[in-house]
């Protein structure tokens, strides 16, 4: 079983922000992926299948900087080791429209990853990094917690559809073999 965690922040004010790109993946999953969400582990979770593989989906409903407790609780309950955990999250180090899949690595100032690393006691989980780009000027926090530009919003459905197609390929394969192949991929 693979634990796929979709990172985002709860609350209406964060709904369509760059920081919630991980949560937005849910809207682009194929219609045959059954999503019977239940409340537990400080969030929502469901067990489903993608292709031949069993998948545990988790949406922590804590704020980003506390998401590690949710991931730790779900992984402990279902006995999912870190090497079978994928965290889908926004990443300012990648341009908008680009994604990366890799195991481990630095935290890049991402408070959700910092929390998960602290609570799991390791960085040896997979990251499905969705690029949001750095701001040309101004505060990084305002950029991350801000809404997409009108041009980005227009491209967002294509970006997320393409990202989900790749995510399904990753989940359906050997995660370690997908890691080097998808070190960086441009969708748009």
C-alpha positions in Angstrom: 0.0 0.0 0.0 1.1 3.5 -0.8 0.2 6.5 1.3 -0.4 9.6 -0.9 -0.6 12.7 1.2 -2.1 15.8 -0.4 -0.8 18.9 1.4 -2.9 22.1 1.8 -4.3 24.5 4.3 -7.8 24.4 5.7 -10.1 27.3 5.4 -11.9 29.2 2.6 -9.2 31.9 2.4 -6.6 29.3 1.3 -8.8 27.3 -1.0 -7.4 28.5 -4.4 -3.9 29.5 -3.3 -0.6 28.2 -4.6 0.0 26.5 -1.2 -3.0 24.3 -1.7 -1.8 22.8 -5.0 -1.4 19.4 -3.4 -5.0 19.4 -2.3 -6.1 20.4 -5.8 -4.9 17.0 -7.2 -8.0 15.4 -5.8 -10.2 17.3 -8.3 -8.3 15.8 -11.2 -8.2 12.1 -10.2 -9.9 9.8 -12.7 -13.6 9.3 -12.1 -13.1 5.6 -11.5 -11.0 6.3 -8.4 -13.4 5.9 -5.5 -13.1 8.6 -2.9 -15.2 7.7 0.2 -13.5 10.1 2.6 -13.5 9.5 6.3 -12.4 11.8 9.1 -9.5 10.6 11.2 -5.8 11.3 11.8 -6.4 15.1 12.0 -7.7 15.0 8.4 -9.6 13.1 5.8 -8.5 9.8 4.4 -9.8 7.1 2.1 -8.6 3.8 0.8 -8.9 3.3 -2.9 -7.2 1.7 -5.9 -5.3 3.1 -8.8 -4.6 0.5 -11.4 -3.5 -2.6 -9.6 -2.3 -0.9 -6.5 -3.9 -0.1 -3.2 -3.7 3.5 -2.3 -4.3 5.3 1.0 -5.1 9.0 0.3 -4.7 11.5 3.1 -5.6 15.2 3.3 -4.3 16.6 6.6 -6.7 19.3 7.9 -4.2 20.8 10.1 -2.3 23.8 8.9 0.6 23.0 6.7 3.2 23.4 9.5 1.4 20.7 11.6 0.8 18.2 8.8 3.4 15.8 10.1 1.3 14.5 13.0 -1.5 13.5 10.5 1.0 11.7 8.3 2.6 9.9 11.2 -0.7 8.8 12.7 -2.0 7.4 9.3 1.3 5.7 8.5 1.5 4.1 11.9 -2.1 2.9 11.9 -1.9 1.4 8.4 1.8 0.3 8.9 3.0 2.2 5.8 6.8 2.7 6.0 8.3 6.0 4.9 9.6 4.5 1.6 5.9 4.0 0.6 4.8 7.5 1.4 4.4 10.2 -1.3 3.8 13.8 -0.3 2.2 16.0 -3.0 3.1 19.6 -2.4 3.8 23.0 -3.9 7.4 24.0 -4.5 8.7 27.5 -5.1 12.1 26.1 -6.5 10.3 24.8 -9.6 8.7 27.0 -12.2 4.9 26.9 -12.5 4.0 24.0 -14.9 7.0 21.8 -13.8 7.0 18.9 -11.5 9.6 16.6 -9.9 9.4 13.3 -8.1 12.2 12.3 -5.8 13.0 10.5 -2.6 14.4 12.5 0.3 16.3 15.7 -0.2 16.3 19.1 1.4 13.3 20.8 2.9 13.6 24.1 0.9 11.9 26.1 3.7 8.7 24.2 3.2 7.0 24.0 6.6 4.8 21.0 5.7 7.9 19.0 4.8 9.7 20.2 7.9 6.7 19.0 10.0 6.5 15.6 8.3 10.3 15.1 8.6 10.2 15.9 12.3 7.2 13.6 13.0 8.4 10.7 10.8 12.0 11.0 12.0 13.3 10.7 8.5 13.5 12.5 5.1 13.3 9.2 3.3 9.8 9.6 1.9 8.9 10.5 -1.7 8.0 14.1 -2.8 5.7 14.8 -5.7 6.8 18.5 -6.1 4.5 20.8 -8.0 6.2 24.0 -9.2 4.7 27.3 -8.3 7.8 29.4 -9.0 9.4 32.1 -7.0 8.0 35.6 -7.0 9.9 38.1 -9.2 9.7 40.5 -6.3 8.0 40.8 -3.0 7.5 38.4 -0.1 7.8 34.6 -0.7 5.1 34.0 2.0 2.6 36.3 0.2 3.4 34.5 -3.1 2.9 31.1 -1.7 -0.3 32.0 0.2 -1.6 34.1 -2.7 -3.9 33.2 -5.5 -2.7 32.1 -8.9 -2.2 34.8 -11.6 -4.9 34.9 -14.3 -2.5 33.3 -16.8 -1.7 30.5 -14.3 -5.4 30.0 -13.5 -6.0 29.5 -17.2 -3.2 26.8 -17.4 -4.0 25.2 -14.1 -6.4 22.5 -15.4 -3.9 21.3 -18.0 -1.1 21.4 -15.4 -3.0 19.4 -12.8 -4.4 16.9 -15.4 -0.9 16.2 -16.7 0.5 16.0 -13.1 -2.2 13.4 -12.2 -1.4 11.3 -15.3 2.3 11.2 -14.2 1.3 10.6 -10.6 -0.8 7.5 -11.6 2.2 6.2 -13.6 4.4 6.6 -10.6 2.0 4.9 -8.2 1.5 2.0 -10.7 5.3 1.4 -10.9 8.2 0.7 -8.6 8.6 4.0 -6.8 12.4 3.7 -6.7 12.6 3.3 -10.4 10.4 6.3 -11.1 12.5 8.5 -8.9 15.5 9.2 -11.2 13.3 9.2 -14.3 11.1 12.0 -13.0 13.8 14.2 -11.4 12.2 17.1 -13.3 9.5 17.3 -15.9 7.8 20.2 -17.6 4.0 19.8 -18.1 3.2 23.1 -19.7 
